[in-house]
Amino acid sequence: MLLLFSKDISSQVLKISINKNKSYQEIKGFGASDAWRCQYVGSNWPQEKKERIAELLFSKEIDKDGQPKGIGLSFWRFYIGAGTKEQGSDSNIKNEWRRAESFINADGNYDWSKQKGQQWFLQEAKSYGVDNFLAFSISAPVQWTLNGKGYGENIKSPKINLKTDKFGDYAKFMVDFLTYFKSEGIDFNYLSPINEPQWQWEKRTQEGTPATNKDILDITKLVDKHINERKLSTKIVLAEAADLRWLYSSYGKSERGNQIDYFFNNKVKVKSLDKTISGHSYFTTWPVESLISVRQDLNQKLKQYSNLEYWQSEFCILEKNDDIGGGGKRDLGMATALYVARVMHADLTLANTSSWQWWTALTNADYKDGLIYLDTGNPEDMYNLNSLKFNGNFHDSKLLWAFGNYSRFVKPRMIRVDANFNREEKLLEQYKNIMCSTYLNPKTEEYVSVVINYSNKDRKVQFNDFYVDRIYVTSNDNNLKLIKSSSTINIKAKSINTIIGHKI
């Protein structure tokens, strides 16, 4: 998308033209994962509190003032645990909140009552009408791993932490999971069998395993066999690359890079493999030059493969940057919200991602990794992990509502179309000022434009041949607040705006 406007725009009206005849990707949805934190909140917290948390994440309703009650996620990621919770301290993972139960016991028998808290949120997501469910695994059950742990230990080997004779068991386990939940009314649309295989996962802070591309393909073929035998509709999605650069280059890991070429060359024949490649936007968002260039490079590679979709399937703040400092210290305000909105804009307009998924829906850490934040309310012991297992305070964030500027209104099956400003400015400068992307609902002919003002000055915009029906604003003072529409829209400094209307 090309944005055009002059260098001095502070007092000028920026006119936006929408061209529905120039279209890009079809949107699959926006989501987040239940990893770790949902296990205790869903199983132990008071009903009223966890129901309000679910409403914030999943609701598509509006209140009496016209404000959304929640952000209407259309993707929900369910984490399939590897059994480190059952191991307890023997897991070597010190933080109990980062251990996970496994549905399969060491004796090979299943216990489907496990992961109770996550199952509670899963059922809530279904009741609210979430469109897509994705199950993801980041380690095989611990009884099948090479070291008997849920993390990698051999820092020199790129191979998966899985016994050679257990590949088939691991594949069957994941499909048994899909089969059981289908019988319970949850038909998982997607299964992601391996996550961030480029890391070694040796630090003992969570479950995870390295894997070569060959490891991933071998497991994928075995999973595919079971899916087809059971006539399941679930699609396999690959490859949850830890850095976008591993999708289109070796980036120093020859057996784990160039994943687009490896999995989508004409020699790979896997019936249930979705024509989707997924990666994580970590470590490619700063400086802004990198945010832009990495996604342009990825898009060039994607163009070599017809109909291959790209998903940004995991992100939170990890890398240090000048705008918000880095991942450490939680931020309920607009700084992180704007930073993430800009990353979303870049992924959507430069890399043409069709789905954008945040890392954890909830966080109990003093870190910028959640949409909703949990704490004890005691300033002297804000993040007491033991007491937070059973109760605590929860807080929405500007990031939650900024995410909602996309997730609540840009729905599955909408099409991104061209939107241009009428003044010139280099791409790098656009990312410091005004950004706009537009989406068309082909059934209703309704248009949704998300306009981000990253600058410190208000801007005025007008849409050519376009009637504005309603506007939702997230800013320092507003959380998706419905405001009156007008022909000239004042875009407040440091704000994210969803503008909905139709062509005249």
C-alpha positions in Angstrom: 0.0 0.0 0.0 1.3 3.4 -0.9 0.5 6.4 1.3 0.9 9.9 -0.1 1.0 13.2 1.7 3.3 16.2 2.1 6.0 16.7 4.8 4.1 19.4 6.7 0.7 18.0 7.4 -0.1 19.2 10.8 -2.7 21.8 9.7 -3.8 20.1 6.4 -6.6 17.8 5.8 -5.4 14.4 4.6 -7.8 12.9 2.0 -8.0 9.1 1.8 -9.1 7.3 -1.4 -10.3 3.7 -1.3 -10.0 1.5 -4.3 -11.8 -1.8 -3.9 -10.7 -2.9 -7.3 -7.1 -3.2 -5.9 -7.4 -5.9 -3.3 -4.9 -7.9 -1.2 -5.4 -10.7 1.4 -8.5 -12.2 2.8 -8.6 -11.9 6.6 -8.8 -15.1 8.6 -8.9 -13.4 12.0 -7.2 -12.0 15.1 -6.4 -14.1 18.2 -4.4 -14.8 21.3 -3.3 -17.9 23.3 -4.3 -19.4 26.6 -0.7 -20.4 27.4 0.1 -20.9 31.1 -2.0 -18.2 32.8 -5.5 -19.5 31.9 -4.8 -22.8 33.6 -5.2 -21.3 37.1 -7.6 -18.5 36.4 -10.0 -20.8 34.5 -9.9 -23.5 37.2 -9.7 -21.5 40.5 -10.7 -17.9 40.2 -14.2 -16.6 41.2 -16.8 -17.2 38.6 -17.7 -13.5 38.2 -14.1 -12.4 37.6 -13.2 -15.1 35.1 -16.5 -14.5 33.2 -15.7 -10.8 32.9 -12.2 -11.7 31.6 -13.8 -14.0 29.0 -16.2 -11.2 28.0 -13.3 -8.8 27.5 -11.6 -11.3 25.2 -14.5 -12.7 23.2 -17.6 -10.6 23.4 -19.0 -8.9 20.3 -21.8 -7.1 22.1 -22.0 -3.4 22.8 -23.3 -1.6 25.9 -26.0 1.0 26.2 -23.6 3.8 25.2 -22.6 1.9 22.0 -19.2 0.8 23.4 -18.0 -2.7 22.8 -18.0 -4.9 25.9 -15.0 -6.9 24.5 -12.6 -7.2 21.6 -14.3 -10.1 19.8 -11.4 -12.3 19.1 -11.9 -14.6 16.1 -8.9 -17.0 16.8 -8.3 -18.8 20.1 -5.0 -20.8 20.5 -5.1 -23.8 22.9 -1.8 -24.9 24.3 -1.3 -28.7 24.4 0.8 -29.3 27.5 3.7 -31.8 27.8 3.4 -32.9 31.4 5.9 -30.8 33.2 3.3 -29.9 35.8 3.0 -33.5 36.8 6.7 -33.6 37.2 6.6 -30.7 39.7 10.1 -29.5 40.8 11.7 -32.4 38.9 10.7 -30.7 35.7 13.5 -28.1 36.5 11.1 -25.4 35.4 11.0 -23.2 38.5 7.9 -21.1 37.7 4.9 -23.3 38.3 2.8 -21.1 36.0 5.0 -22.1 33.1 4.6 -25.8 33.7 1.8 -27.6 31.9 -0.3 -30.7 32.4 -0.5 -33.5 29.8 -3.6 -35.3 28.7 -1.6 -38.5 28.4 -0.1 -40.2 31.4 3.2 -42.1 31.5 1.3 -45.4 31.3 -0.3 -44.3 28.0 -3.8 -43.7 29.4 -5.6 -40.5 28.8 -7.1 -38.2 31.4 -9.3 -35.6 29.6 -10.0 -33.8 32.9 -6.5 -32.3 32.7 -5.9 -28.6 31.7 -9.2 -27.8 33.4 -8.7 -24.0 33.4 -7.8 -23.9 29.8 -10.8 -26.0 28.9 -13.0 -23.5 30.7 -11.7 -20.7 28.5 -12.0 -22.9 25.5 -15.7 -23.5 26.2 -16.2 -19.8 26.8 -14.6 -19.0 23.4 -17.0 -21.4 21.8 -20.1 -19.9 23.6 -19.1 -16.4 22.4 -18.9 -17.6 18.8 -15.1 -17.5 18.2 -14.6 -18.4 14.5 -11.3 -20.4 14.6 -9.7 -22.7 17.1 -6.0 -23.6 16.8 -4.2 -26.2 19.0 -0.5 -25.9 19.3 2.2 -28.1 20.8 5.7 -27.0 21.8 7.1 -30.2 23.2 6.2 -33.9 23.1 4.9 -35.4 26.4 7.9 -35.7 28.7 7.9 -39.5 28.8 8.8 -39.6 25.1 11.6 -36.9 25.1 15.3 -37.8 24.9 16.0 -36.2 28.2 12.7 -37.0 30.0 12.1 -33.2 30.3 9.9 -30.7 28.5 12.8 -28.5 27.4 15.8 -29.1 25.1 19.1 -29.8 26.7 21.6 -30.5 23.9 22.7 -27.0 22.9 24.7 -28.3 19.9 22.0 -30.5 18.3 19.3 -28.9 16.1 17.2 -32.1 16.3 14.0 -32.5 18.1 13.9 -33.6 21.7 12.0 -36.8 20.9 13.0 -40.4 20.9 13.3 -41.8 17.4 10.7 -44.6 18.1 8.2 -42.1 19.5 7.5 -39.9 16.5 4.5 -42.0 15.7 3.2 -41.9 19.3 3.6 -38.1 19.4 1.7 -37.7 16.1 -1.1 -40.0 17.3 -1.3 -38.2 20.6 -2.0 -34.9 18.9 -4.7 -36.4 16.7 -6.2 -38.2 19.7 -6.5 -34.7 21.2 -8.3 -33.4 18.1 -10.6 -36.4 18.0 -11.6 -36.2 21.7 -12.4 -32.5 21.5 -14.4 -32.9 18.3 -16.6 -35.4 20.3 -17.0 -32.7 22.9 -18.2 -30.1 20.4 -14.9 -28.3 19.7 -13.8 -28.9 16.2 -10.2 -27.5 16.0 -9.7 -25.8 12.6 -6.0 -25.9 12.8 -3.1 -27.9 14.5 0.4 -26.4 14.9 2.6 -29.4 15.8 5.9 -27.5 16.3 6.7 -24.0 17.7 9.8 -21.9 17.3 12.1 -24.8 16.3 15.1 -22.5 15.7 15.6 -22.0 19.5 17.4 -24.7 21.6 15.0 -24.3 24.5 17.7 -25.2 27.0 17.1 -22.5 29.5 14.6 -24.4 31.6 12.1 -21.6 31.8 9.3 -23.3 29.9 8.4 -26.2 27.6 9.9 -26.2 24.1 12.1 -28.1 21.7 14.3 -27.4 18.7 13.6 -29.2 15.5 15.0 -29.4 12.0 12.8 -28.9 9.0 13.1 -32.7 8.4 11.9 -33.4 11.9 8.9 -31.2 11.4 8.0 -32.7 8.0 8.4 -36.3 9.3 5.9 -35.5 12.2 3.6 -33.6 9.9 3.3 -36.6 7.5 2.5 -38.9 10.5 -0.1 -36.4 11.8 -1.6 -36.1 8.3 -2.0 -39.9 8.1 -4.0 -40.0 11.3 -6.1 -37.0 10.3 -7.0 -38.6 7.0 -7.8 -42.0 8.6 -10.2 -40.4 11.0 -11.7 -38.1 8.4 -11.0 -35.0 10.4 -11.3 -31.5 8.8 -8.4 -30.0 10.8 -5.6 -28.4 8.8 -1.9 -28.6 9.8 -0.2 -25.2 9.9 3.5 -24.6 9.8 6.1 -23.4 10.9 5.8 -20.9 13.8 9.3 -19.5 12.9 10.9 -17.8 15.9 12.0 -14.9 13.6 10.5 -14.0 10.3 13.9 -14.1 8.6 13.9 -17.9 9.0 10.9 -18.1 6.7 12.8 -16.8 3.7 16.6 -17.3 4.5 18.8 -19.6 6.4 19.8 -16.9 8.8 22.6 -19.0 10.2 20.6 -22.2 10.7 20.8 -24.2 7.5 18.6 -27.1 8.8 16.0 -24.9 10.3 15.7 -21.9 7.9 14.3 -21.2 4.4 11.1 -22.7 5.6 8.9 -21.4 2.8 11.0 -23.2 0.2 11.3 -26.3 2.3 7.7 -27.0 3.1 6.0 -25.6 0.0 8.2 -26.9 -2.9 6.4 -29.2 -5.3 7.9 -32.3 -3.7 6.0 -32.0 -0.4 2.7 -33.8 -0.6 0.7 -33.6 2.6 -3.1 -33.6 2.1 -4.1 -31.8 5.3 -1.3 -29.2 5.2 -2.8 -25.8 5.0 -1.3 -23.5 2.4 -0.2 -21.2 5.2 3.2 -20.3 6.5 3.4 -18.8 10.0 6.1 -16.8 11.7 6.6 -14.6 14.8 7.4 -10.9 14.6 9.9 -11.0 17.5 13.2 -9.2 17.0 12.2 -7.6 13.7 10.3 -4.5 14.9 13.1 -2.2 15.8 14.5 0.0 14.4 11.6 1.0 12.2 13.8 0.4 9.1 13.9 -3.3 10.1 10.2 -3.4 10.7 9.7 -2.3 7.1 12.5 -4.1 5.3 12.0 -7.6 6.8 8.4 -7.6 5.9 9.1 -6.4 2.4 11.7 -9.2 2.0 9.2 -11.7 3.3 6.5 -10.5 0.9 8.9 -10.9 -2.1 9.5 -14.5 -1.1 5.7 -15.1 -0.7 5.1 -13.8 -4.2 7.1 -16.7 -5.5 4.4 -19.1 -4.3 0.9 -18.7 -5.6 -1.9 -18.7 -3.0 0.5 -19.2 0.0 -0.9 -17.3 3.0 1.2 -15.8 5.7 0.2 -15.7 9.4 1.8 -13.7 12.1 1.1 -16.2 14.8 2.8 -14.9 18.0 4.1 -11.6 19.3 4.7 -9.7 22.5 7.4 -7.1 23.3 10.8 -8.7 23.6 13.4 -6.6 21.8 14.8 -3.4 23.3 13.7 -0.2 21.5 13.8 3.5 22.0 10.0 4.0 22.0 9.0 1.8 25.0 12.3 0.4 26.2 11.6 -3.3 25.8 9.6 -6.1 27.3 10.3 -5.6 31.0 7.8 -3.7 33.1 4.1 -3.9 32.3 2.4 -1.0 30.5 -1.3 -0.5 30.7 -1.1 2.7 28.7 -0.9 3.9 25.1 2.9 3.6 24.5 2.9 -0.2 24.1 -0.6 -0.1 22.5 0.7 2.2 19.7 3.9 0.2 19.3 2.0 -3.0 18.8 -0.6 -1.4 16.5 2.3 -0.2 14.3 3.7 -3.8 14.1 0.2 -5.0 13.2 -0.1 -2.4 10.5 3.3 -3.4 9.0 2.4 -7.1 9.1 -0.9 -6.5 7.5 0.1 -4.1 4.8 3.7 -5.0 4.0 3.7 -8.8 4.5 0.0 -9.2 3.8 -0.7 -11.4 6.9 -4.1 -12.9 6.9 -4.2 -13.7 10.6 -2.5 -11.8 13.5 -2.2 -13.5 16.8 -0.9 -12.1 20.1 1.1 -14.3 22.5 -0.7 -14.6 25.9 -4.2 -13.4 26.5 -3.4 -13.1 30.3 -0.2 -12.3 32.1 0.8 -12.4 35.8 4.2 -11.0 35.1 5.7 -7.6 35.3 6.2 -7.7 31.5 4.6 -6.5 28.3 3.3 -9.9 27.2 -0.5 -9.9 28.0 -3.7 -8.2 26.9 -5.1 -8.5 30.4 -2.9 -8.1 33.5 -3.2 -10.0 36.8 -1.9 -9.0 40.2 -2.6 -9.3 43.9 -3.3 -5.6 44.5 -0.6 -5.5 47.2 2.2 -3.1 46.2 4.6 -5.0 48.3 3.9 -8.4 46.7 2.1 -7.6 43.4 3.0 -10.9 41.6 2.7 -13.5 44.3 2.5 -16.6 42.1 0.9 -18.8 44.8 -1.9 -16.5 45.8 -2.7 -15.6 42.2 -3.5 -19.2 41.5 -6.7 -18.7 43.4 -7.7 -15.1 43.1 -6.5 -11.6 42.4 -7.1 -8.4 40.5 -7.3 -8.2 36.7 -6.8 -5.1 34.6 -7.6 -4.4 31.0 -5.0 -2.4 29.1 -4.8 0.1 26.2 -3.2 -2.7 24.3 -6.3 -4.9 24.7 -8.5 -2.2 23.3 -6.0 -1.2 20.6 -6.0 -4.8 19.5 -9.7 -4.6 19.5 -9.6 -1.8 16.9 -8.7 -4.6 14.6 -10.1 -7.8 16.1 -13.6 -6.4 16.9 -14.3 -4.9 13.5 -12.0 -6.6 10.9 -13.7 -9.9 10.8 -12.9 -13.2 9.0 -13.5 -13.2 5.2 -13.1 -9.4 4.9 -10.7 -8.3 2.2 -8.0 -5.7 2.5 -8.3 -3.2 -0.2 -6.1 -0.2 -1.3 -6.3 3.0 0.7 -4.1 6.0 -0.3 -3.5 9.4 1.1 -3.1 12.4 -1.3 0.3 13.6 -0.1 3.8 12.4 -0.4 6.0 11.1 2.4 8.6 8.4 2.5 7.5 5.1 3.9 9.8 5.4 7.0 8.2 8.8 7.9 4.7 7.3 7.5 5.4 4.9 10.3 6.1 7.9 12.6 2.9 9.7 11.7 -0.3 8.5 10.1 -0.9 4.9 8.9 -4.1 3.5 7.4 -5.4 0.2 6.2 -8.8 -0.6 4.9 -10.9 -3.8 4.8 -14.1 -4.6 2.8 -16.9 -6.9 3.8 -17.8 -8.3 0.4 -21.3 -9.3 1.6 -22.4 -6.0 3.1 -20.2 -3.6 1.1 -19.2 -2.1 4.5 -15.7 -0.7 4.8 -13.5 -0.7 7.9 -10.4 1.6 8.0 -8.0 1.5 10.9 -6.1 4.8 11.2 -3.1 5.0 13.6 -1.7 8.4 14.6 1.7 7.7 16.0 2.7 11.3 16.2 2.3 14.0 18.9 -0.1 16.1 16.8 -3.7 15.8 15.9 -4.5 15.2 12.2 -7.6 15.8 10.1 -8.6 13.3 7.5 -11.4 13.0 5.0 -12.5 10.0 2.9 -13.3 10.5 -0.7 -16.6 9.1 -2.0 -17.2 7.5 1.4 -19.8 8.0 4.0 -18.7 7.5 7.6 -21.2 5.7 9.7 -19.3 5.4 13.0 -15.9 5.8 14.6 -14.3 3.9 17.5 -11.3 5.5 19.2 -8.6 4.1 21.5 -6.5 6.8 23.1 -5.3 7.9 26.5 -8.8 8.9 27.4 -10.9 6.3 25.4 -11.2 2.5 25.0 -12.9 1.9 21.7 -15.2 4.8 22.4 -17.9 5.5 19.9 -17.8 9.0 18.7 -19.9 11.1 16.3 -19.0 10.8 12.7 -18.4 13.8 10.4 -17.1 14.5 7.0 -13.8 15.7 8.4 -12.4 13.4 11.1 -10.0 14.7 13.8 -7.5 11.9 14.4 -6.1 12.6 17.9 -2.4 12.4 18.6 -1.3 9.0 19.9 -4.5 7.3 19.0 -5.9 4.3 17.1 -9.2 4.8 15.2 -11.5 2.4 13.5 -13.7 4.2 11.0 -16.7 2.3 9.5 -18.8 3.3 6.6 -19.8 2.7 3.0 -19.0 4.1 -0.4 -21.4 6.8 -1.7 
